[in-house]
Structures are given as structure tokens and as C-alpha cells.
Amino acid sequence: MAISRRSNNNTGTAELLEALGRVALFSGLPKKTMQQIANMCHRHTFVAGDEIVTQGDRSGRFYMIVSGNAEVHVNGHVVNMLGPGQHFGEYAVIDREPRTASVTATNDVLAYSLASITLAPAAEGRARDHLPAAAQRLRAVASDAEHPRLTPVRTSKSPPSN
């Protein structure tokens, strides 16, 4: 995993609150609660080629991309592209199981993250007891080994498959 340039200085609080509002777990929370969660976020910057998270790691961070783009790799194959307004890492934060994919910056990325310890109180009263089972079901559906329909995304760098 890349060493990000990380800070607790949330200078873009408005953009951070907007990013948090796009996440189902946080949508509908009172403004005061959203501000408290925003205050617990860490700001990260990554450069092209930085591996933000690594498949198999047991990292407890959830990321929200504010600017830039990243590729999602499962077993070495690009399966998705992420950009501004998108997030990843919710499965690992909810159930603390190994990451199901690696995510690599394709250009400069600005992202905010939350640790699982931060997310636990936010999930309170929002079916927290059911989240690990739901995450397990989602992992099974998304599993490259169990569902070969997750085929690599064709990028300008990858040759056409035959």
C-alpha cells in the first residue's frame, strides 16, 4: 500500500460533507452528526500508481474519492474504475475481513477516509447488528472466483480479450 500524504486538516469541509451525504450509511443523518463524522475523517492525497488499498489486507479504512480516478483490481484484473463521488472499503470496515480488491490511483487522487472505529457509532441504530451478515452476502456476490461474470474492464492499456 502506498504511503499517502495524510492530514486531519479538513479544509474542504463542504466537499467532505457532500461526499459523506452520498454514502447510504450516512444519508439522512442530522447535520450535527454529519459534522462530527467529517471531523473524524482523514484527508489523503495519492499520485498515479499509488496502491491505495491492497486485496487481502485487513485494513479498516473506508475511502471517499473527491477528485481523481482509480482502478479496482481483483486477482490482478481491472474490474472497475472509480472517480469523484464514489467510495470503497465499506465491506472491510463493516466486517473486518480481508479486502476483496486492490485500488490503485491512475492520476492524482484526493480522498477522505474513516476508520472502522469511527464508523461503528454511525451505524448504531441503523441495523449495525445486520451489517456483517449483509457484507458477507455482498462479498459472495462480488467474488471473482464464484462469479466469472466479473470480467476485466477494457482500458486503453489492456488488449482485447478473445
MDTraj code that builds the backbone (N, CA, C; nanometers):
import mdtraj as md
import numpy as np

residues = "MET ALA ILE SER ARG ARG SER ASN ASN ASN THR GLY THR ALA GLU LEU LEU GLU ALA LEU GLY ARG VAL ALA LEU PHE SER GLY LEU PRO LYS LYS THR MET GLN GLN ILE ALA ASN MET CYS HIS ARG HIS THR PHE VAL ALA GLY ASP GLU ILE VAL THR GLN GLY ASP ARG SER GLY ARG PHE TYR MET ILE VAL SER GLY ASN ALA GLU VAL HIS VAL ASN GLY HIS VAL VAL ASN MET LEU GLY PRO GLY GLN HIS PHE GLY GLU TYR ALA VAL ILE ASP ARG GLU PRO ARG THR ALA SER VAL THR ALA THR ASN ASP VAL LEU ALA TYR SER LEU ALA SER ILE THR LEU ALA PRO ALA ALA GLU GLY ARG ALA ARG ASP HIS LEU PRO ALA ALA ALA GLN ARG LEU ARG ALA VAL ALA SER ASP ALA GLU HIS PRO ARG LEU THR PRO VAL ARG THR SER LYS SER PRO PRO SER ASN".split()
xyz = np.array([
    [0.0847, -0.1165, 0.0000],
    [0.0000, 0.0000, 0.0000],
    [0.0895, 0.1231, 0.0000],
    [0.0468, 0.2247, -0.0715],
    [0.1223, 0.3485, -0.0812],
    [0.1147, 0.4250, 0.0495],
    [0.2171, 0.5035, 0.0730],
    [0.2120, 0.5941, 0.1869],
    [0.1486, 0.7216, 0.1349],
    [0.0292, 0.7494, 0.1828],
    [-0.0403, 0.8695, 0.1362],
    [0.0072, 0.9889, 0.2162],
    [-0.0118, 1.1035, 0.1588],
    [0.0080, 1.2256, 0.2314],
    [-0.1241, 1.2484, 0.3032],
    [-0.1222, 1.2351, 0.4361],
    [-0.2463, 1.2341, 0.5134],
    [-0.2459, 1.3481, 0.6139],
    [-0.3628, 1.4066, 0.6328],
    [-0.3760, 1.5094, 0.7347],
    [-0.5157, 1.5047, 0.7942],
    [-0.5302, 1.5624, 0.9112],
    [-0.6618, 1.5767, 0.9732],
    [-0.7206, 1.7133, 0.9416],
    [-0.6498, 1.7932, 0.8645],
    [-0.6956, 1.9269, 0.8316],
    [-0.7998, 1.9178, 0.7207],
    [-0.9249, 1.9224, 0.7573],
    [-1.0343, 1.9086, 0.6611],
    [-1.0730, 2.0449, 0.6062],
    [-0.9831, 2.1028, 0.5253],
    [-1.0066, 2.2360, 0.4723],
    [-1.1268, 2.2386, 0.3788],
    [-1.1589, 2.1282, 0.3146],
    [-1.2723, 2.1228, 0.2235],
    [-1.3946, 2.0627, 0.2902],
    [-1.4338, 2.1169, 0.4040],
    [-1.5429, 2.0572, 0.4809],
    [-1.6717, 2.0477, 0.4009],
    [-1.7035, 2.1484, 0.3196],
    [-1.8264, 2.1437, 0.2398],
    [-1.8223, 2.0265, 0.1426],
    [-1.7077, 2.0074, 0.0746],
    [-1.6973, 1.8943, -0.0189],
    [-1.6983, 1.7618, 0.0561],
    [-1.6417, 1.7590, 0.1749],
    [-1.6419, 1.6382, 0.2557],
    [-1.7840, 1.6037, 0.3006],
    [-1.8589, 1.7018, 0.3484],
    [-1.9977, 1.6781, 0.3887],
    [-2.0814, 1.6298, 0.2703],
    [-2.0543, 1.6847, 0.1521],
    [-2.1251, 1.6402, 0.0306],
    [-2.0904, 1.4945, 0.0004],
    [-1.9622, 1.4597, 0.0114],
    [-1.9191, 1.3215, -0.0131],
    [-1.9837, 1.2261, 0.0869],
    [-1.9874, 1.2644, 0.2132],
    [-2.0498, 1.1805, 0.3155],
    [-2.1990, 1.1620, 0.2879],
    [-2.2632, 1.2658, 0.2398],
    [-2.4061, 1.2600, 0.2113],
    [-2.4418, 1.1629, 0.1009],
    [-2.3452, 1.1298, 0.0139],
    [-2.3691, 1.0348, -0.0955],
    [-2.3611, 0.8892, -0.0493],
    [-2.3140, 0.8673, 0.0715],
    [-2.2970, 0.7324, 0.1242],
    [-2.4251, 0.6921, 0.1971],
    [-2.4836, 0.5803, 0.1565],
    [-2.6121, 0.5363, 0.2120],
    [-2.6101, 0.5284, 0.3651],
    [-2.5008, 0.4836, 0.4225],
    [-2.4912, 0.4692, 0.5674],
    [-2.5115, 0.6027, 0.6389],
    [-2.4712, 0.7120, 0.5731],
    [-2.4769, 0.8440, 0.6369],
    [-2.5938, 0.9299, 0.5907],
    [-2.6530, 0.8977, 0.4773],
    [-2.7598, 0.9838, 0.4261],
    [-2.8744, 0.9904, 0.5259],
    [-2.9248, 1.1081, 0.5466],
    [-3.0353, 1.1254, 0.6393],
    [-2.9946, 1.1495, 0.7831],
    [-2.8653, 1.1431, 0.8121],
    [-2.8220, 1.1720, 0.9489],
    [-2.8353, 1.3216, 0.9769],
    [-2.8574, 1.3590, 1.1001],
    [-2.8654, 1.5022, 1.1335],
    [-2.7350, 1.5738, 1.0987],
    [-2.7460, 1.7024, 1.0679],
    [-2.6309, 1.7829, 1.0276],
    [-2.5194, 1.7800, 1.1328],
    [-2.5575, 1.7844, 1.2596],
    [-2.4579, 1.7829, 1.3679],
    [-2.3783, 1.6515, 1.3664],
    [-2.4475, 1.5402, 1.3453],
    [-2.3810, 1.4093, 1.3390],
    [-2.2883, 1.4027, 1.2185],
    [-2.3354, 1.4540, 1.1050],
    [-2.2519, 1.4552, 0.9833],
    [-2.1248, 1.5366, 1.0079],
    [-2.1378, 1.6491, 1.0763],
    [-2.0214, 1.7335, 1.1053],
    [-1.9247, 1.6595, 1.1971],
    [-1.9770, 1.5860, 1.2957],
    [-1.8906, 1.5087, 1.3851],
    [-1.8143, 1.4016, 1.3074],
    [-1.8829, 1.3343, 1.2155],
    [-1.8171, 1.2324, 1.1339],
    [-1.7114, 1.2977, 1.0451],
    [-1.7460, 1.4111, 0.9845],
    [-1.6495, 1.4837, 0.8996],
    [-1.5242, 1.5197, 0.9787],
    [-1.5407, 1.5579, 1.1031],
    [-1.4254, 1.5945, 1.1865],
    [-1.3343, 1.4753, 1.2139],
    [-1.3847, 1.3539, 1.1993],
    [-1.3051, 1.2336, 1.2232],
    [-1.2379, 1.1810, 1.0958],
    [-1.2680, 1.2427, 0.9841],
    [-1.2099, 1.1977, 0.8564],
    [-1.0651, 1.2404, 0.8434],
    [-0.9919, 1.1637, 0.7674],
    [-0.8543, 1.1982, 0.7322],
    [-0.8510, 1.2290, 0.5836],
    [-0.7777, 1.3312, 0.5473],
    [-0.7614, 1.3715, 0.4074],
    [-0.6355, 1.3041, 0.3541],
    [-0.6460, 1.2415, 0.2364],
    [-0.5325, 1.1716, 0.1751],
    [-0.5114, 1.2229, 0.0331],
    [-0.3859, 1.2284, -0.0079],
    [-0.3544, 1.2520, -0.1483],
    [-0.2669, 1.1372, -0.1966],
    [-0.2963, 1.0908, -0.3168],
    [-0.2207, 0.9826, -0.3793],
    [-0.1798, 1.0281, -0.5186],
    [-0.0698, 0.9760, -0.5694],
    [-0.0265, 1.0049, -0.7058],
    [-0.0460, 0.8802, -0.7914],
    [-0.0438, 0.8990, -0.9226],
    [-0.0630, 0.7876, -1.0155],
    [0.0301, 0.6723, -0.9797],
    [-0.0274, 0.5528, -0.9730],
    [0.0498, 0.4326, -0.9408],
    [0.0459, 0.3942, -0.7943],
    [0.0056, 0.4848, -0.7059],
    [-0.0049, 0.4506, -0.5633],
    [-0.1154, 0.3484, -0.5433],
    [-0.0852, 0.2417, -0.4703],
    [-0.1874, 0.1441, -0.4344],
    [-0.2517, 0.1932, -0.3051],
    [-0.3781, 0.2307, -0.3152],
    [-0.4489, 0.2885, -0.2013],
    [-0.4838, 0.1806, -0.1000],
    [-0.5386, 0.0698, -0.1471],
    [-0.5632, -0.0472, -0.0631],
    [-0.5198, -0.1710, -0.1411],
    [-0.4893, -0.2772, -0.0676],
    [-0.4384, -0.3993, -0.1289],
    [-0.5302, -0.5167, -0.0984],
    [-0.5659, -0.5922, -0.2021],
    [-0.6501, -0.7108, -0.1866],
    [-0.5856, -0.8033, -0.0837],
    [-0.6673, -0.8524, 0.0093],
    [-0.6193, -0.9443, 0.1118],
    [-0.5804, -0.8779, 0.2427],
    [-0.5515, -0.7472, 0.2397],
    [-0.5166, -0.6764, 0.3635],
    [-0.6385, -0.6638, 0.4537],
    [-0.6134, -0.6507, 0.5811],
    [-0.7218, -0.6324, 0.6784],
    [-0.7238, -0.4884, 0.7290],
    [-0.7218, -0.3959, 0.6384],
    [-0.7264, -0.2544, 0.6742],
    [-0.8689, -0.2148, 0.7084],
    [-0.8870, -0.1323, 0.8083],
    [-1.0200, -0.0906, 0.8488],
    [-1.0526, 0.0511, 0.8074],
    [-1.0197, 0.0895, 0.6842],
    [-1.0486, 0.2247, 0.6361],
    [-1.1453, 0.2214, 0.5194],
    [-1.2347, 0.3174, 0.5215],
    [-1.3341, 0.3407, 0.4180],
    [-1.2934, 0.4703, 0.3476],
    [-1.2913, 0.4717, 0.2142],
    [-1.2455, 0.5877, 0.1382],
    [-1.3556, 0.6471, 0.0517],
    [-1.3556, 0.7804, 0.0413],
    [-1.4445, 0.8547, -0.0477],
    [-1.3570, 0.9393, -0.1389],
    [-1.3692, 0.9201, -0.2702],
    [-1.2881, 0.9946, -0.3665],
    [-1.3539, 1.1292, -0.3951],
    [-1.2771, 1.2365, -0.3775],
    [-1.3252, 1.3712, -0.4059],
    [-1.2799, 1.4147, -0.5443],
    [-1.1553, 1.3840, -0.5793],
    [-1.1054, 1.4151, -0.7135],
    [-1.0053, 1.3087, -0.7543],
    [-0.9928, 1.2893, -0.8852],
    [-0.9019, 1.1893, -0.9385],
    [-0.9729, 1.0596, -0.9701],
    [-0.8956, 0.9633, -1.0190],
    [-0.9506, 0.8348, -1.0613],
    [-0.8640, 0.7200, -1.0121],
    [-0.9268, 0.6049, -0.9998],
    [-0.8560, 0.4858, -0.9524],
    [-0.9133, 0.3620, -1.0194],
    [-0.8288, 0.2606, -1.0333],
    [-0.8708, 0.1307, -1.0872],
    [-0.8900, 0.0333, -0.9723],
    [-0.9924, -0.0507, -0.9862],
    [-1.0171, -0.1572, -0.8891],
    [-0.9687, -0.2867, -0.9532],
    [-0.8807, -0.3592, -0.8844],
    [-0.8238, -0.4838, -0.9343],
    [-0.8673, -0.5999, -0.8452],
    [-0.9140, -0.7074, -0.9069],
    [-0.9426, -0.8311, -0.8352],
    [-0.8569, -0.9388, -0.8994],
    [-0.7734, -1.0008, -0.8187],
    [-0.6816, -1.1047, -0.8674],
    [-0.6021, -1.0576, -0.9887],
    [-0.5593, -0.9301, -0.9844],
    [-0.4748, -0.8756, -1.0905],
    [-0.5481, -0.8239, -1.2126],
    [-0.6799, -0.8358, -1.2173],
    [-0.7588, -0.7892, -1.3321],
    [-0.8351, -0.6626, -1.2959],
    [-0.8342, -0.5639, -1.3851],
    [-0.9115, -0.4426, -1.3630],
    [-1.0590, -0.4776, -1.3803],
    [-1.1389, -0.4536, -1.2766],
    [-1.2811, -0.4861, -1.2806],
    [-1.3704, -0.3632, -1.2712],
    [-1.3110, -0.2488, -1.2358],
    [-1.3923, -0.1286, -1.2242],
    [-1.3021, -0.0067, -1.2214],
    [-1.3625, 0.1072, -1.2521],
    [-1.2946, 0.2358, -1.2421],
    [-1.3749, 0.3207, -1.1439],
    [-1.3051, 0.3963, -1.0607],
    [-1.3707, 0.4835, -0.9635],
    [-1.3286, 0.6275, -0.9873],
    [-1.4183, 0.7190, -0.9561],
    [-1.3878, 0.8601, -0.9732],
    [-1.4551, 0.9436, -0.8666],
    [-1.4553, 1.0745, -0.8861],
    [-1.5130, 1.1657, -0.7874],
    [-1.6561, 1.1276, -0.7507],
    [-1.6835, 1.1316, -0.6201],
    [-1.8171, 1.0987, -0.5713],
    [-1.8363, 0.9522, -0.5397],
    [-1.7380, 0.8696, -0.5719],
    [-1.7515, 0.7264, -0.5439],
    [-1.6703, 0.6898, -0.4193],
    [-1.7029, 0.5761, -0.3620],
    [-1.6359, 0.5331, -0.2397],
    [-1.6079, 0.3828, -0.2465],
    [-1.5199, 0.3384, -0.1564],
    [-1.4850, 0.1963, -0.1484],
    [-1.4331, 0.1657, -0.0088],
    [-1.4328, 0.0369, 0.0230],
    [-1.3798, -0.0074, 0.1514],
    [-1.4850, -0.0337, 0.2564],
    [-1.6128, -0.0210, 0.2182],
    [-1.7180, -0.0391, 0.3183],
    [-1.7269, -0.1825, 0.3692],
    [-1.6997, -0.2820, 0.2843],
    [-1.7069, -0.4211, 0.3304],
    [-1.6026, -0.4460, 0.4393],
    [-1.4802, -0.4052, 0.4141],
    [-1.3716, -0.4301, 0.5087],
    [-1.3955, -0.3587, 0.6416],
    [-1.4579, -0.2429, 0.6355],
    [-1.4859, -0.1679, 0.7575],
    [-1.5981, -0.2333, 0.8371],
    [-1.6993, -0.2827, 0.7675],
    [-1.8159, -0.3404, 0.8349],
    [-1.7824, -0.4734, 0.9004],
    [-1.7164, -0.5641, 0.8252],
    [-1.6962, -0.6983, 0.8805],
    [-1.5517, -0.7307, 0.9160],
    [-1.4593, -0.6392, 0.8891],
    [-1.3170, -0.6531, 0.9224],
    [-1.2522, -0.7773, 0.8599],
    [-1.3083, -0.8223, 0.7490],
    [-1.2497, -0.9328, 0.6741],
    [-1.1470, -0.8758, 0.5760],
    [-1.0633, -0.9607, 0.5154],
    [-0.9641, -0.9100, 0.4200],
    [-1.0303, -0.8378, 0.3020],
    [-0.9608, -0.7410, 0.2487],
    [-1.0103, -0.6640, 0.1342],
    [-1.0314, -0.7568, 0.0151],
    [-1.1397, -0.7334, -0.0590],
    [-1.1723, -0.8170, -0.1745],
    [-1.1080, -0.7663, -0.3027],
    [-1.0460, -0.6483, -0.2989],
    [-0.9860, -0.5900, -0.4188],
    [-0.8741, -0.4953, -0.3791],
    [-0.7894, -0.4669, -0.4775],
    [-0.6894, -0.3606, -0.4640],
    [-0.7429, -0.2396, -0.5381],
    [-0.7061, -0.1214, -0.4933],
    [-0.7450, 0.0025, -0.5608],
    [-0.6181, 0.0837, -0.5817],
    [-0.5937, 0.1233, -0.7084],
    [-0.4724, 0.1944, -0.7459],
    [-0.5072, 0.3264, -0.8130],
    [-0.4429, 0.4338, -0.7695],
    [-0.4648, 0.5655, -0.8296],
    [-0.4136, 0.5650, -0.9734],
    [-0.4939, 0.6181, -1.0662],
    [-0.4498, 0.6289, -1.2060],
    [-0.4010, 0.7700, -1.2367],
    [-0.4308, 0.8640, -1.1499],
    [-0.3784, 1.0001, -1.1552],
    [-0.3842, 1.0543, -1.0125],
    [-0.3609, 1.1822, -0.9939],
    [-0.3651, 1.2368, -0.8588],
    [-0.5045, 1.2201, -0.8003],
    [-0.5104, 1.1655, -0.6794],
    [-0.6378, 1.1393, -0.6125],
    [-0.6398, 1.2119, -0.4782],
    [-0.7506, 1.2813, -0.4549],
    [-0.7795, 1.3375, -0.3234],
    [-0.8937, 1.2550, -0.2681],
    [-0.8744, 1.1988, -0.1497],
    [-0.9776, 1.1151, -0.0876],
    [-0.9822, 1.1440, 0.0614],
    [-1.0978, 1.1170, 0.1193],
    [-1.1142, 1.1229, 0.2632],
    [-1.1403, 0.9811, 0.3116],
    [-1.0939, 0.9513, 0.4331],
    [-1.1174, 0.8175, 0.4870],
    [-1.1678, 0.8246, 0.6297],
    [-1.2337, 0.7153, 0.6663],
    [-1.2803, 0.6946, 0.8034],
    [-1.2344, 0.5574, 0.8485],
    [-1.1956, 0.5466, 0.9732],
    [-1.1575, 0.4171, 1.0295],
    [-1.2822, 0.3439, 1.0783],
    [-1.2741, 0.2125, 1.0851],
    [-1.3885, 0.1326, 1.1293],
    [-1.4345, 0.1736, 1.2691],
    [-1.3428, 0.2125, 1.3533],
    [-1.3784, 0.2549, 1.4885],
    [-1.4679, 0.3786, 1.4833],
    [-1.4505, 0.4616, 1.3812],
    [-1.5314, 0.5814, 1.3628],
    [-1.6693, 0.5468, 1.3092],
    [-1.6733, 0.4482, 1.2199],
    [-1.7997, 0.4108, 1.1579],
    [-1.8931, 0.3364, 1.2527],
    [-1.8402, 0.2680, 1.3511],
    [-1.9248, 0.1889, 1.4413],
    [-2.0343, 0.2728, 1.5068],
    [-2.0026, 0.3892, 1.5658],
    [-2.1100, 0.4690, 1.6253],
    [-2.2098, 0.5200, 1.5213],
    [-2.1635, 0.5491, 1.3997],
    [-2.2531, 0.5986, 1.2955],
    [-2.3543, 0.4923, 1.2556],
    [-2.3135, 0.3664, 1.2655],
    [-2.4026, 0.2571, 1.2261],
    [-2.5045, 0.2248, 1.3348],
    [-2.4790, 0.2731, 1.4554],
    [-2.5714, 0.2485, 1.5675],
    [-2.7125, 0.2926, 1.5302],
    [-2.8079, 0.2087, 1.5554],
    [-2.9457, 0.2420, 1.5237],
    [-2.9788, 0.2266, 1.3768],
    [-2.8840, 0.1823, 1.2962],
    [-2.9037, 0.1638, 1.1527],
    [-2.8719, 0.0193, 1.1170],
    [-2.9258, -0.0701, 1.1950],
    [-2.9124, -0.2137, 1.1708],
    [-2.7673, -0.2604, 1.1783],
    [-2.6902, -0.2040, 1.2712],
    [-2.5493, -0.2421, 1.2842],
    [-2.5320, -0.3919, 1.3040],
    [-2.6230, -0.4542, 1.3754],
    [-2.6112, -0.5977, 1.4008],
    [-2.6265, -0.6799, 1.2733],
    [-2.6907, -0.6244, 1.1734],
    [-2.7128, -0.6973, 1.0483],
    [-2.6068, -0.6684, 0.9427],
    [-2.5245, -0.5683, 0.9636],
    [-2.4271, -0.5291, 0.8624],
    [-2.3231, -0.6368, 0.8311],
    [-2.2643, -0.7068, 0.9301],
    [-2.1660, -0.8097, 0.8948],
    [-2.2241, -0.9197, 0.8061],
    [-2.3450, -0.9654, 0.8336],
    [-2.4069, -1.0687, 0.7505],
    [-2.4343, -1.0153, 0.6103],
    [-2.4797, -0.8912, 0.6012],
    [-2.5047, -0.8307, 0.4698],
    [-2.3742, -0.8164, 0.3922],
    [-2.2682, -0.7752, 0.4606],
    [-2.1382, -0.7621, 0.3941],
    [-2.0892, -0.8971, 0.3442],
    [-2.1105, -1.0015, 0.4226],
    [-2.0692, -1.1357, 0.3809],
    [-2.1434, -1.1779, 0.2544],
    [-2.2743, -1.1510, 0.2480],
    [-2.3515, -1.1847, 0.1277],
    [-2.3026, -1.1043, 0.0078],
    [-2.2753, -0.9756, 0.0283],
    [-2.2262, -0.8919, -0.0806],
    [-2.0898, -0.9391, -0.1303],
    [-2.0031, -0.9794, -0.0368],
    [-1.8716, -1.0314, -0.0759],
    [-1.8878, -1.1560, -0.1638],
    [-1.9812, -1.2431, -0.1271],
    [-2.0021, -1.3657, -0.2038],
    [-2.0485, -1.3334, -0.3454],
    [-2.1373, -1.2362, -0.3582],
    [-2.1868, -1.1984, -0.4906],
    [-2.0750, -1.1371, -0.5730],
    [-1.9911, -1.0566, -0.5081],
    [-1.8848, -0.9865, -0.5791],
    [-1.7605, -1.0712, -0.6019],
    [-1.7584, -1.1905, -0.5475],
    [-1.6390, -1.2744, -0.5551],
    [-1.6052, -1.3128, -0.6981],
    [-1.4845, -1.2822, -0.7382],
    [-1.4387, -1.3156, -0.8731],
    [-1.4373, -1.4666, -0.8943],
    [-1.4027, -1.5404, -0.7897],
    [-1.3943, -1.6860, -0.8010],
    [-1.5320, -1.7498, -0.8184],
    [-1.6325, -1.6945, -0.7521],
    [-1.7658, -1.7533, -0.7578],
    [-1.8501, -1.7036, -0.8744],
    [-1.8165, -1.5851, -0.9267],
    [-1.8966, -1.5259, -1.0333],
    [-1.8070, -1.4781, -1.1470],
    [-1.7799, -1.5622, -1.2434],
    [-1.6904, -1.5234, -1.3519],
    [-1.7442, -1.4092, -1.4372],
    [-1.8685, -1.3645, -1.4151],
    [-1.9213, -1.2534, -1.4930],
    [-1.8507, -1.1232, -1.4593],
    [-1.7737, -1.1211, -1.3507],
    [-1.6919, -1.0050, -1.3214],
    [-1.5694, -1.0120, -1.4117],
    [-1.5850, -0.9709, -1.5345],
    [-1.4762, -0.9764, -1.6300],
    [-1.3983, -0.8472, -1.6266],
    [-1.2719, -0.8520, -1.6635],
    [-1.1906, -0.7313, -1.6583],
    [-1.2492, -0.6205, -1.7458],
    [-1.2365, -0.4981, -1.6973],
    [-1.2777, -0.3815, -1.7732],
    [-1.1701, -0.3543, -1.8767],
    [-1.2089, -0.3267, -1.9975],
    [-1.1116, -0.2987, -2.1034],
    [-1.0695, -0.1539, -2.0924],
    [-0.9400, -0.1312, -2.0776],
    [-0.8854, 0.0044, -2.0743],
    [-0.7933, 0.0212, -2.1933],
    [-0.7456, 0.1406, -2.2132],
    [-0.6568, 0.1649, -2.3269],
    [-0.5274, 0.0854, -2.3141],
    [-0.4927, 0.0423, -2.1912],
    [-0.3709, -0.0356, -2.1708],
    [-0.3907, -0.1848, -2.1904],
    [-0.5146, -0.2323, -2.1839],
    [-0.5355, -0.3764, -2.1920],
    [-0.5756, -0.4180, -2.3324],
    [-0.5178, -0.5287, -2.3811],
    [-0.5542, -0.5762, -2.5161],
    [-0.6927, -0.6366, -2.5152],
    [-0.7594, -0.6391, -2.6307],
    [-0.8921, -0.7028, -2.6359],
    [-0.8826, -0.8497, -2.6030],
    [-0.9837, -0.9004, -2.5314],
    [-0.9844, -1.0438, -2.4983],
    [-1.0506, -1.1205, -2.6109],
    [-1.0046, -1.2422, -2.6325],
    [-1.0581, -1.3253, -2.7406],
    [-1.1478, -1.4332, -2.6871],
])
top = md.Topology()
chain = top.add_chain()
for i, resn in enumerate(residues, 1):
    res = top.add_residue(resn, chain, resSeq=i)
    for name in ("N", "CA", "C"):
        top.add_atom(name, md.element.get_by_symbol(name[0]), res)
traj = md.Trajectory(xyz[None], top)
